[in-house]
Amino acid sequence: MNSVLITGCNRGLGLGLVKAFMRLPEPPQHLFTTCRNVEQATELTELAKQHPNIHILQIDLKNYDGYEQLVEQISATTKDAGLNLLFNNAGISPKSVRLGATKLQDLQHTLETNTVAPIMLAKACLPLLKKAALANEQQCMGVKRAAIINMSSILGSIEANVEGAMYAYRASKAALNAATKSMSIDLREQKIMCVSLHPGWVRTDMGGNNAPLDVPTSTTQIVDTVCKMGASHNGGFYQYDGKQLPW
């Protein structure tokens, strides 16, 4: 694929995805990465120094007015090739989980970061994605043509919820799943693939130290899975190894 945009790349899964894409036999020609503060993204900065195809774009994804400039920066680099893959990875999980401890601010902040921002960024990147779909019209539906991957979670599954709690996080990811499904229908005519993906329970600042998966294991399988997806996966909910999950 020619170009990939991954959000939230300063650490955790985002940084792991950057490394996983770079380990491909043919890495993306342009790998656009976002972070809120470049100064704090030391490892990402070092990677970008070693690999000229990695571009770091500083943006707070809740600053929607900054999306136009972000798209312009990508467009100036990719020209008529557009953007093959938007990977909405950035997300948060608040500490308050039980109903009695749930805070209004946590709900609002989590829904905006995990649901509103990915939808608005997908909207902003749509001209780039459509351009890529047109430039690669000989390709079947998938990341070599044009695709949106939304990083969801099994905790966003309503059917699989048997433990309750985690109101802000569960609600935000369930809403993101609903948005992914709508995107898959709305963009089907252009053959732009849209998929919700669960990365597994991963040892990150968000996942905690008890998680069974490490970042390289999860992200390597995610990239492998995403690269194999096609029309049959459009509008679906899958985990890192390709297993389909219940809504």
PATOR-651851 format. One record per residue: residue in one letter; residue number from 1; x, z, y of N, C-alpha, C, O in turn. Coordinates in pm, whole numbers, plus 32768, in hexadecimal, padded with zeros to 4 digits. Last residue first. Example, Ala and Ser with C-alpha at 12.3 -4.5 7.8 and 13.67 -1.06 7.14 Angstrom:
BEGIN
code:pos:n_east:n_up:n_north:ca_east:ca_up:ca_north:c_east:c_up:c_north:o_east:o_up:o_north
s:2:8505:82C4:7F1F:8557:82CA:7F96:850A:8313:8003:853D:8324:8072
a:1:8527:830C:7DC7:84CE:830C:7E3E:8528:830C:7EB6:8590:834E:7EB4
! end
This chain:
BEGIN
code:pos:n_east:n_up:n_north:ca_east:ca_up:ca_north:c_east:c_up:c_north:o_east:o_up:o_north
w:247:77A0:8716:7CA6:7783:872D:7D33:774E:87BC:7D48:7730:87E2:7DB9
p:246:78AA:8735:7BB7:781B:873A:7BD9:7807:8753:7C6E:7854:879C:7CAC
l:245:79BB:8645:7B99:7987:86CC:7BAE:78F3:86C8:7BD3:78C3:8663:7C07
q:244:7A91:858C:7AC1:7A1F:858F:7B1B:79E4:861C:7B20:79DD:8662:7ABB
k:243:7BF3:8589:7AC0:7B79:85B9:7A80:7B08:85C0:7AE7:7B1B:85F3:7B55
g:242:7CDF:854A:7B42:7C7E:84DF:7B2B:7BFD:850A:7AE7:7BA2:84B8:7AD6
d:241:7D7E:861A:7B89:7DA6:85CC:7B13:7D41:8560:7AEC:7D4D:8523:7A82
y:240:7D02:868F:7C6B:7D87:8653:7C78:7DB0:85FA:7C03:7DFC:859B:7C15
q:239:7BA2:863B:7C46:7C11:8695:7C5C:7C95:8648:7C51:7C97:85D2:7C30
y:238:7A95:859A:7D00:7AF7:85A3:7C92:7B60:860D:7CB0:7B74:8634:7D23
f:237:7975:8501:7D4B:79BA:8581:7D62:7A13:859B:7CE9:79E2:85AF:7C7A
g:236:7921:83B9:7DDA:7927:8422:7D75:7977:849B:7DA1:79B4:849D:7E0C
g:235:7922:82D5:7E72:78B5:8334:7E87:78B4:83A7:7E25:7851:83F0:7E1C
n:234:79C2:8214:7D7F:798F:821A:7E08:7919:827A:7E12:78B9:8272:7DC5
h:233:7A17:81E6:7C82:7A2C:826D:7CB6:79EE:827F:7D41:79E6:82F0:7D72
s:232:79F2:80DC:7C4F:79A3:813B:7BFF:79B0:81CB:7C32:795E:8220:7C10
a:231:7AB1:805F:7CF5:7A23:805C:7D19:79CF:80C2:7CCD:7970:80F9:7D05
g:230:7BC9:813E:7CBE:7B8E:80BF:7CE5:7AF9:80CD:7D00:7ACA:813A:7D20
m:229:7D08:81E4:7C97:7C78:81E2:7CB0:7C48:8159:7CDF:7C90:810D:7D1F
k:228:7E17:81F9:7C84:7DD1:81B9:7C15:7D3B:81A9:7C2D:7CF7:8167:7BDF
c:227:7E67:828A:7D5F:7E98:8200:7D54:7E51:81B3:7CE4:7E4F:8138:7CE6
v:226:7DFC:8384:7D24:7DC5:8336:7D94:7DED:82A3:7D88:7D9C:824A:7DA4
t:225:7EA6:83D8:7C51:7E15:83C7:7C3D:7DD9:836A:7CA7:7D8D:830F:7C87
d:224:7F9F:83E8:7CD2:7F8E:8393:7C5C:7EFB:8372:7C45:7ED8:8300:7C28
v:223:7F62:84A7:7D95:7F8B:8420:7DBD:7F7B:83BE:7D4A:7F4F:834D:7D5E
i:222:7F24:8583:7CEC:7EC3:854F:7D4D:7EE5:84BF:7D71:7E8F:8467:7D6D
q:221:8011:85B0:7C64:7F9C:8580:7C19:7F31:8547:7C76:7EED:84E7:7C54
t:220:80AD:8608:7D3B:80D9:8594:7CEC:8063:8558:7CA0:8052:84DE:7C9B
t:219:801C:86EA:7D8E:8023:8674:7DE5:8052:85F7:7D9C:8026:8588:7DBB
s:218:8035:87A1:7CB0:7FB4:8775:7CE4:7FBF:86F1:7D2F:7F75:8693:7D13
t:217:814D:87B9:7C96:80F9:8791:7C24:8075:8759:7C54:8049:86F0:7C27
p:216:81A2:8811:7D9A:81CE:8790:7D63:8178:875E:7CEE:815D:86E6:7CE3
v:215:8112:8913:7DB0:80F5:88A0:7E07:8125:881B:7DCC:80D8:87BB:7DCC
d:214:80A4:89A3:7C76:80FC:899C:7CEA:80E0:891A:7D36:809F:88BF:7D02
l:213:7F89:8A54:7BF4:7FCE:89D5:7C0F:8030:89E5:7C81:8015:8A2B:7CE3
p:212:7F0C:8B4F:7BE2:7F58:8B1D:7B70:7FAB:8AA0:7B8B:8009:8A83:7B41
a:211:7F20:8C52:7CDD:7EF1:8BCE:7CB3:7F49:8B95:7C44:7FC3:8BA8:7C47
n:210:7F7F:8D37:7D49:7F4D:8D3E:7CBF:7F1F:8CB7:7C89:7EFB:8CAC:7C14
n:209:7FC3:8D1B:7E53:8030:8D1C:7DF1:8000:8D1B:7D60:804F:8CFF:7D06
g:208:7EE9:8C38:7F0F:7F1D:8CB8:7EE4:7F83:8CAB:7E74:7F96:8C3F:7E3C
g:207:7E71:8B63:7F94:7E4D:8B7C:7F08:7E7E:8C01:7ED2:7E46:8C36:7E72
m:206:7EE4:8B67:8095:7E54:8B73:8086:7E2E:8B9C:7FF8:7DD5:8BF0:7FE5
d:205:7FF1:8B4E:8063:7FC5:8BBE:80B8:7F2F:8BD4:80A9:7F00:8C45:80B1
t:204:7FE4:8AF5:7F03:8003:8AD8:7F8F:7FDD:8B54:7FDF:7FAE:8BB7:7FA7
r:203:7FBF:8A9B:7DD3:800A:8B06:7E17:8037:8AD7:7EA1:80A0:8A99:7EB1
v:202:7E76:8A20:7D96:7F04:8A08:7DAB:7F44:8A7C:7DF8:7F07:8AB7:7E51
w:201:7D88:89AA:7CD3:7DAB:8A29:7D12:7E43:8A2D:7D1C:7E88:8A3D:7CB7
g:200:7D3E:8853:7D2E:7D5D:88BE:7CCF:7D78:893E:7D1C:7D7C:893F:7D97
p:199:7CEC:87A9:7DF4:7D7B:87A8:7DD0:7DA0:8807:7D60:7E14:880D:7D38
h:198:7BDE:86D1:7DE5:7C03:875F:7DD7:7C94:8765:7DA8:7CB4:872D:7D3F
l:197:7B5A:85D8:7EB7:7BC0:85FE:7E55:7BDB:8694:7E5A:7BEE:86CE:7EC5
s:196:7A74:84D3:7EED:7A94:8560:7F02:7AF2:858D:7E93:7ADD:856D:7E1E
v:195:7A99:8385:7F69:7A9A:83E2:7EF9:7AB7:8470:7F2A:7B07:8484:7F85
c:194:7A5A:8239:7FAC:7A53:82C0:7FE4:7A40:8324:7F72:79E1:831A:7F25
m:193:7AD3:80F0:7FEA:7AB9:815B:7F89:7ABC:81E4:7FCD:7B14:8200:801F
i:192:7A46:7FE4:8077:7A9F:8053:809A:7A7A:80C9:8041:7A0C:80FF:804D
k:191:79AF:7EF6:8070:79FD:7F20:7FFA:7A6B:7F83:8021:7ADD:7F79:7FF3
q:190:78FC:7EC2:8130:7987:7E9D:814F:79E6:7EBC:80DA:7A5E:7EA1:80E1
e:189:7820:7F34:80B2:7820:7EA3:80CE:78AC:7E70:80EC:78D0:7E00:80C6
r:188:7854:8044:80B3:7859:7FFA:8035:7862:7F63:804B:78A5:7F1D:8000
l:187:7839:80EF:8180:78AD:8097:8183:78BC:8041:8106:7921:7FFF:80F0
d:186:7754:8186:8148:775A:813C:81C6:77CB:80D5:81CA:77C0:806F:820D
i:185:779A:81FC:8054:7727:81A1:805C:7732:8148:80D8:771D:80CF:80D1
s:184:7872:8298:8094:7880:8239:8025:780F:81D2:8025:7822:815F:7FFD
m:183:780A:833E:815B:7870:82DA:817D:7879:826E:8111:7885:81F8:8130
s:182:7763:83DF:80BB:7729:8386:8120:778B:8318:8149:7765:82A5:8158
k:181:7826:8466:8026:77C1:8413:7FE2:7783:83B0:8043:7770:833B:8022
t:180:78AA:84F0:80F0:78F3:848C:80A0:7891:842E:805D:78A7:83B4:805A
a:179:77E0:859F:8143:7811:8539:819F:785A:84CA:8154:784A:8454:8173
a:178:77CE:8642:8063:7759:85F5:808D:7782:8583:80EA:774D:8514:80E0
n:177:78CF:86B2:806C:78A7:8660:7FF9:7830:8608:801C:782C:8592:7FF8
l:176:78B8:8745:8156:7918:86D6:8151:78F7:8679:80DC:7902:85FF:80E9
a:175:7801:8805:8100:77DA:87A8:816A:7837:872E:816D:780A:86BE:8184
a:174:78A3:8888:804B:7828:8849:801A:77F7:87E1:807F:77CA:8775:805A
k:173:7961:88E9:80FC:798A:8885:8099:7911:8840:805A:7918:87CA:8038
s:172:78CE:899D:8198:7917:8930:81D9:793C:88C2:8176:7938:884C:8198
a:171:7869:8A51:80D9:780C:89FF:8127:7853:8987:8166:781D:8918:8169
r:170:795A:8AC8:807C:7901:8A7D:8021:78A7:8A1D:806F:7899:89A8:804B
y:169:79B9:8B3F:816F:7A07:8ADA:8127:79AE:8A85:80CC:79B6:8A0B:80CE
a:168:78EA:8BF1:81BB:791E:8B8D:8218:7963:8B1C:81CD:794B:8AA6:81E8
y:167:78BD:8C90:80CD:7855:8C41:810F:788B:8BD1:8167:785E:8B5F:815D
m:166:7923:8D23:7FEC:796E:8CB8:802F:7914:8C58:807C:791E:8BDE:806E
a:165:7819:8D6E:7EF8:7879:8D8D:7F63:78BA:8D0F:7F9E:788D:8C9F:7F84
g:164:77F8:8D02:7D9C:77C9:8D1F:7E23:783A:8D2F:7E87:78AB:8D03:7E6F
e:163:782E:8CBC:7C96:7869:8D38:7CC8:783B:8D5D:7D55:7855:8DCD:7D82
v:162:77E3:8BC9:7C49:77AA:8C38:7BFB:77DB:8CBF:7C2E:77B6:8D28:7BF9
n:161:77D1:8A87:7C9B:77DC:8B09:7CDE:7794:8B75:7C8E:7719:8B7D:7C8E
a:160:77AC:898D:7C39:7813:89DF:7BF8:7821:8A6A:7C35:7873:8ABA:7C08
e:159:76E9:891F:7CE3:76CA:8933:7C55:772D:8993:7C12:7706:89E2:7BBB
i:158:7773:8908:7DD1:76FF:8961:7DCB:76E0:8983:7D39:76C0:89F6:7D19
s:157:78C2:88F6:7E20:785E:88CD:7DBD:77ED:8933:7DB7:7806:89A8:7D9B
g:156:7985:895C:7EBA:791A:8917:7EFF:78AD:88E4:7EA1:7849:88AE:7ECE
l:155:7A3D:89B4:7E0B:79EC:8A1C:7E4C:797D:89DF:7EA2:7922:8A26:7ECD
i:154:7AC9:88D8:7DD1:7A63:88FC:7D6F:7A09:8969:7DA9:7996:8979:7D7E
s:153:7AF7:8822:7F01:7B19:8893:7EAB:7AA8:88A8:7E47:7A34:888C:7E66
s:152:7B8C:8711:7FB1:7B1F:8770:7FA2:7B4F:87E7:7F4F:7BC5:880C:7F56
m:151:7C11:862D:8075:7C3C:869D:8023:7BCF:8708:8022:7BBA:874F:8084
n:150:7BA9:84E6:8064:7B8E:8566:80A6:7BB4:85D8:8049:7B7E:85E4:7FDB
i:149:7C26:83AF:8092:7C26:841E:8032:7C13:849F:8081:7C65:84C1:80D6
i:148:7BC9:826C:80C9:7BC8:82F0:8106:7BC3:8357:8096:7B67:8355:8044
a:147:7C65:8125:80C2:7C24:8198:8083:7C2B:8214:80DC:7C85:8222:812F
a:146:7CAA:7FD3:8073:7C90:8037:80DB:7C42:80AA:809D:7BE7:8093:804D
r:145:7D76:7F5D:7FAB:7D1C:7F17:8007:7D05:7F73:8080:7D45:7F62:80E8
k:144:7E00:8010:7F1F:7E4A:7F98:7F48:7DF7:7F42:7FA7:7E2B:7EE9:7FEA
v:143:7D43:80CF:7ED9:7DA0:80EE:7F46:7DF4:8076:7F72:7E29:8077:7FE0
g:142:7C11:8011:7E9D:7C78:8072:7E7B:7CDA:8082:7EEE:7CC5:8049:7F5A
m:141:7B79:7EEA:7E25:7B68:7F67:7E6C:7BD0:7FCD:7E3C:7BE5:7FDE:7DC4
c:140:7C70:7DE0:7E00:7BF8:7E28:7DD9:7BEE:7EA9:7E2B:7C4D:7ED0:7E6F
q:139:7CEE:7CEF:7EEE:7CFF:7D67:7E9C:7C77:7DA3:7E77:7C17:7D9A:7EC4
q:138:7CB3:7C2F:7F9F:7CC7:7C02:7F15:7CD7:7C79:7EB5:7CCD:7C69:7E3C
e:137:7CAE:7CAD:8092:7C2D:7C8F:8054:7C3A:7C5A:7FC5:7BD8:7C59:7F7A
n:136:7D61:7D26:813E:7D78:7D2F:80AD:7CF9:7D10:805F:7CDC:7D4E:7FF8
a:135:7D03:7D09:823A:7D88:7CD3:821F:7DA7:7CD1:8189:7DFB:7C83:815B
l:134:7C14:7D97:8221:7C10:7D07:823A:7C95:7CC6:8217:7C99:7C59:81DE
a:133:7C74:7E98:8200:7C1C:7E5F:819A:7C15:7DC7:81A6:7C11:7D80:8142
a:132:7CFD:7EB9:82F1:7D47:7EB6:8273:7CF5:7E78:8202:7D29:7E2C:81B0
k:131:7C23:7EB9:83A1:7C8C:7E54:83B1:7CDD:7E45:8331:7CFF:7DD6:8308
k:130:7BA1:7F9D:834B:7B5E:7F1B:833C:7BC2:7EA8:8348:7BB7:7E43:8303
l:129:7C5E:805A:839B:7C3D:804B:830C:7BFA:7FC5:82F1:7C16:7F84:828C
l:128:7C57:803C:84B0:7CD4:8026:8467:7CBA:800E:83D3:7CF9:7FB8:8396
p:127:7B4B:8083:84E9:7B7C:7FFC:8509:7BFE:7FDA:84BF:7C10:7F68:8495
l:126:7B4D:8197:8486:7B00:812D:8445:7B2E:809F:8469:7B37:804A:8410
c:125:7BBE:826B:8500:7C18:8212:84B4:7BD0:819A:8476:7C0E:8144:8439
a:124:7AE4:82F2:856B:7B4A:82BB:85C6:7BA2:8254:8581:7BCB:81F1:85BE
k:123:7A60:8340:847D:7A1D:82E8:84DE:7A83:82A3:8539:7A7B:822B:8552
a:122:7B20:83EB:8418:7AFA:8374:83CA:7AB6:830E:8426:7ACF:8296:841C
l:121:7B15:84AD:84DD:7B91:845F:84CE:7B76:83E0:847D:7BAD:8376:849A
m:120:7A15:8512:84B8:7A36:84D1:8537:7AB6:847F:852E:7AC3:8417:856F
i:119:7A32:857E:83B6:79CD:8517:83D0:79F1:84CA:844F:79EC:844F:8451
p:118:7B01:863D:83D8:7B13:85CB:837D:7AAE:855A:8395:7AD1:84E4:8389
a:117:7A7C:86EB:849E:7AF6:869E:84BE:7B0E:8629:845D:7B2B:85BB:848B
v:116:79A0:8758:840B:798B:8706:8483:7A05:86AE:84A0:79F7:8636:84B8
t:115:7A23:87DD:8329:79B7:877A:831C:79AD:871D:8395:79B2:86A2:8386
n:114:7AF2:888D:8360:7AE9:8854:82D9:7A81:87E4:82CC:7A87:8796:826D
t:113:7AD6:88D7:8472:7B56:88A7:843C:7B45:8859:83BB:7B82:87F0:83AA
e:112:79C6:8923:8485:79FE:88BE:84DF:7A7E:8882:84A6:7A91:8808:84A8
l:111:79AE:89E4:83BE:795C:896A:83B6:7995:88FD:8410:7994:8887:83EC
t:110:7A62:8AA3:8424:7A7A:8A63:83A2:7A2B:89E2:8394:7A60:897D:8365
h:109:79EC:8AEF:8518:7A76:8ABA:8517:7A90:8A6D:8495:7ACE:8A02:8498
q:108:78F1:8B52:84C5:78FA:8AE2:8522:7983:8A9E:851C:798C:8A24:851A
l:107:793C:8C25:8416:78E4:8BB8:83EA:78F6:8B3D:8443:7909:8ACE:8412
d:106:79D6:8CC6:84C2:7A11:8C8B:8449:79C0:8C15:8418:79F7:8BAD:83F4
q:105:7913:8D13:857E:7987:8CC4:85AA:79CB:8C7F:8534:79F5:8C0C:853F
l:104:7868:8DB0:84DF:7838:8D34:851D:78AC:8CD9:8542:78A8:8C60:8529
k:103:78E7:8E38:83B0:78E3:8E36:8442:78B6:8DAE:8475:78DB:8D46:843D
t:102:7897:8EFE:829A:78A2:8E77:82D2:788D:8E79:8369:782E:8EB5:839B
a:101:786B:8FE9:821C:78E3:8FE0:826F:78F3:8F59:82B3:7952:8F44:82FE
g:100:778A:8FC8:8183:778B:9032:81E5:7801:902D:8244:77FC:9065:82B1
l:99:77DD:8EF7:80D8:7775:8EE0:813B:7779:8F49:81AA:776C:8F28:8220
r:98:7943:8ED3:80AE:78C1:8F0B:8088:785D:8EFD:80FA:7883:8EF7:816F
v:97:7A24:8E6A:813D:79E4:8E1D:80D2:7959:8E50:80AD:7900:8E00:8090
s:96:7B19:8E41:822E:7A98:8E81:8212:7A49:8E2D:81AE:7A2F:8DB7:81C6
k:95:7BEF:8D90:824D:7C00:8E04:81F5:7B7B:8E46:81D2:7B6C:8E7C:8164
p:94:7BB3:8C29:8240:7BB9:8CAB:8282:7BC3:8D1D:821D:7BA3:8D0D:81A8
s:93:7C6D:8B10:8214:7C16:8B6A:81C8:7C21:8BF5:8206:7C8C:8C32:8200
i:92:7C90:89B9:8282:7CAA:8A49:828C:7C49:8A94:8233:7BE0:8A60:820B
g:91:7D3C:8875:827D:7CCA:88CF:8269:7CF3:8961:8275:7D6A:8981:8274
a:90:7D9F:8724:825A:7DA4:87A0:82A8:7D27:87F4:8292:7CB7:87C1:8294
n:89:7D6B:862F:81D8:7D9D:86A1:818B:7D91:8726:81D6:7D7C:878E:8198
n:88:7CF8:850A:81C3:7CCF:857F:8210:7CF2:85FC:81C1:7CA2:862E:8172
f:87:7D9A:83F2:81BE:7D94:8467:8166:7D78:84E1:81BD:7DD3:851A:81FA
l:86:7D5E:82A6:81CB:7D51:831F:821B:7D3F:8393:81BB:7CDE:8396:816E
l:85:7E06:817F:8182:7DD4:81FE:814C:7DD4:826B:81B6:7E3B:828A:81F1
n:84:7E41:8094:8214:7E0E:808D:818A:7DCC:810E:815A:7D67:810B:8113
l:83:7E0B:8014:834D:7E2C:8090:8305:7DED:808B:827B:7D73:8081:826D
g:82:7E8F:7ED9:83CA:7E32:7F49:83CA:7E68:7FC2:8380:7EE1:7FD4:8373
a:81:7F17:7DED:83EB:7F0B:7E21:8362:7EAC:7E97:835A:7E7B:7EB7:82ED
d:80:7F44:7DA1:84EC:7ECC:7D6A:84AB:7EB7:7DA0:841D:7E51:7D83:83DE
k:79:7FF3:7ECA:8539:7FC2:7E48:856A:7F43:7E1C:8520:7EE3:7E68:8516
t:78:8071:7FB5:8502:8042:7F66:848E:800D:7EDC:84B6:7FFC:7E84:8461
t:77:80B9:8018:8602:811D:800B:8598:80F0:7FAB:852A:813E:7F59:84FB
a:76:7FD6:8019:8698:804D:7FDB:86D3:80B9:7FC4:866A:810B:7F68:8676
s:75:7F2F:80B1:85F5:7F14:8023:8606:7F8E:7FD9:863D:7FAA:7F68:8616
i:74:7F99:81B1:861C:7F9A:8176:8597:7F8C:80DE:85A1:7FD3:8093:855F
q:73:7F65:81D2:872E:7FEE:81DD:86FB:7FFC:819A:8672:805D:8153:8657
e:72:7E4E:81BD:8734:7EA0:815A:877B:7F30:815A:8749:7F6E:80F1:873C
v:71:7E06:82A2:86A8:7DE5:821F:8670:7E39:81B2:86B1:7E67:8155:866E
l:70:7E62:8361:8763:7E93:8361:86D9:7E7F:82D7:8699:7EDA:82A0:865B
q:69:7DC1:8329:883F:7E51:8313:8849:7E91:830D:87BF:7EEC:82BD:87A9
e:68:7CC9:8376:87D3:7CDE:82EC:8802:7D72:82CA:880A:7D9D:825F:87E0
y:67:7CE2:8486:87A2:7CD8:8429:8731:7CF6:8399:875A:7D32:834C:870F
g:66:7CD6:8537:8870:7D5A:8505:884B:7D58:849C:87DD:7DBE:8461:87BD
d:65:7BD8:8592:8883:7C01:8532:88E9:7C8A:84F5:88C9:7CAE:848C:88FF
y:64:7BCE:8657:87C5:7B97:85D4:87A3:7BBB:8568:8809:7BBD:84F1:87E8
n:63:7C78:873F:875A:7C7C:86FC:87DC:7C50:866B:87C7:7CA2:8611:87B9
k:62:7C89:878E:865D:7C0E:87B7:86A3:7C0C:8784:8733:7BAB:8799:877D
l:61:7D81:8743:8610:7D12:86F0:85E2:7C8B:871A:861B:7C27:86D4:860C
d:60:7E85:8727:86DF:7E28:878D:86B1:7DA8:8741:868E:7D69:8706:86E6
i:59:7FA7:8668:8691:7F1D:866D:86C1:7ED7:86E8:868B:7EEB:870E:8617
q:58:80BB:859A:8675:808F:8623:8698:8002:861E:86D0:7FE8:85D8:8733
l:57:8129:84E0:8571:80CE:84D9:85E3:809A:8566:8600:8056:85A1:85AD
i:56:823E:844F:84DE:81FB:84CF:84FB:81AA:84C1:857B:81DE:849A:85E4
h:55:8273:8367:83E0:8257:8376:8470:820D:83FA:8484:81A7:8412:8444
i:54:834E:82E5:82FB:82FA:8359:8319:82EE:8369:83B0:8352:8377:83F7
n:53:8403:821A:82E7:8376:81F4:82D4:8317:826A:82EB:829E:8257:82EE
p:52:8501:8285:82F9:84C7:824B:8372:8435:8220:8364:83F2:8204:83C7
h:51:856F:83A5:8276:851C:8332:824E:84D5:82F8:82C8:8475:8333:82F9
q:50:85FF:8470:82EB:863A:842B:8277:85F0:83AB:8253:862B:834F:8219
k:49:8556:84C8:83B0:85DD:849C:83D7:861E:844A:8368:866A:83ED:8382
a:48:847E:8519:8319:846D:84A5:8371:84F4:846E:83A0:8503:83F6:83B5
l:47:84E9:85FF:82A3:84C3:858C:824F:84B9:850C:82A3:84E7:84A1:8279
e:46:8500:86A0:8386:8578:8679:833C:855D:8600:82E3:85B0:85A5:82D9
t:45:83F0:86C1:83C5:844A:867F:8424:84CA:864E:83E0:84FA:85E0:83FC
l:44:839B:8754:82E8:8363:86CF:82FF:83BE:867F:835E:83D4:8607:8349
e:43:8428:883F:8318:8444:87F1:829F:8411:8762:82AC:8453:8703:8282
t:42:83BB:8896:8412:844B:8878:8403:8468:8822:8389:84B9:87C5:8392
a:41:82D4:88B6:84C4:82D5:8861:844C:8365:8835:842D:8383:87BE:842E
q:40:82E5:892F:85B6:82D7:8986:8541:82E0:8938:84BE:82F3:8973:8453
e:39:82F2:8857:8662:8362:88B6:8661:835E:890F:85E4:83C7:8935:85AF
v:38:81FA:87DE:864A:826E:879D:860B:82E4:87FE:85FF:832F:87F9:859F
n:37:80CA:8855:8611:8143:887B:865A:81BE:8844:8612:81E5:8876:85A8
r:36:8006:87DC:857A:7FE3:8811:85FF:805F:882C:8653:805D:881C:86CD
c:35:803C:869E:84DD:804C:872F:84E0:802E:875E:856E:803A:8712:85CE
t:34:8020:857E:8409:7FFB:85CB:8480:801C:865F:846D:8018:8694:83FE
t:33:80C4:8451:83B2:80AA:84DD:8392:8084:8527:8412:80C0:8511:847B
f:32:80CE:8316:831E:80B0:8361:8398:8086:83EF:8372:8030:8403:831C
l:31:819A:8244:8295:8159:82C0:826C:8148:8316:82E9:81A7:8355:8319
h:30:81BE:80F8:824A:81AE:8155:82B9:815F:81CF:8288:80EF:81C2:8256
q:29:81E3:809A:814C:8239:8064:81B4:8235:80BE:8230:8299:80CF:8276
p:28:81DD:818A:8042:819A:8140:80AE:81FD:810F:8117:8260:8152:8136
p:27:82C8:814B:7F30:8285:81A2:7F92:823E:814E:7FFD:825F:80D9:8010
e:26:82D8:80E9:7E01:82CE:80A0:7E80:8282:80F7:7EE4:8207:80EF:7EEB
p:25:82ED:81C1:7D56:834D:8153:7D4A:8350:80FB:7DC7:83B9:80CA:7DF1
l:24:82BB:82F7:7E0C:8286:8280:7DCA:82F2:8215:7DBF:834A:820E:7E15
r:23:831A:83C0:7EA9:8354:83B4:7E23:831E:833A:7DD6:8350:831B:7D6A
m:22:827E:83BE:7F89:8306:838C:7F97:834C:837B:7F0F:83AD:8330:7F04
f:21:819C:843A:7F29:8194:83AC:7F4D:821F:836F:7F59:8234:82FA:7F37
a:20:820A:853D:7F0E:81D8:84F5:7E98:81CD:845F:7EB4:81F0:840D:7E5E
k:19:8242:8585:8016:82B0:8579:7FB5:8285:8528:7F3B:82D3:84D7:7F07
v:18:813C:858B:8079:81A1:8534:80B7:8212:851B:8053:823C:84A9:803F
l:17:80CF:8653:7FDA:809D:85CA:7FCD:8100:8565:8009:8115:84F9:7FD3
g:16:8159:8734:8039:816A:8709:7FAE:813C:867B:7F97:8179:8630:7F4B
l:15:80EE:8745:8136:817D:8728:8129:819B:86F7:809B:81EC:869D:8088
g:14:7FE5:8784:80E2:8002:8710:8137:8093:86E5:812C:80B0:866E:811B
l:13:7FFA:8872:8050:7FD4:87F7:800C:7FF4:877B:805F:801A:8713:8027
g:12:80F6:8918:8113:8093:8917:80A8:807A:888F:806B:80D7:8841:8054
r:11:812D:8892:8263:814E:88E7:81F0:80E9:88CD:8181:8091:8878:818E
n:10:80F0:87CA:8317:8160:8823:8339:8189:887B:82C3:81FB:88AA:82BF
c:9:801C:8719:82FF:8095:8703:82AD:8108:8762:82C9:8177:874D:8298
g:8:7F07:86CA:8349:7F33:8750:8321:7FAF:8751:82CC:7FAD:8784:825C
t:7:7EB1:8585:82C4:7EA7:85EF:8328:7ED9:8674:82EF:7ED5:868B:8276
i:6:7F3E:8449:8291:7F1F:84CA:8254:7F1A:8533:82C2:7F74:853A:8315
l:5:7F1C:82F6:826F:7F16:8362:82D2:7EEA:83E1:828A:7E80:83E5:824D
v:4:7FD5:81DB:8204:7F8A:8254:81DF:7F8E:82B5:8253:7FF5:82C6:8293
s:3:8007:807E:81C2:8006:80F1:821C:7FA8:8160:81ED:7F3D:8146:81B7
n:2:8022:7FC8:80E6:8071:7FB8:8160:8079:8039:81B1:80E4:805E:81E0
m:1:8055:8000:7F88:8000:8000:8000:8058:8000:807C:80C8:8031:807A
! end
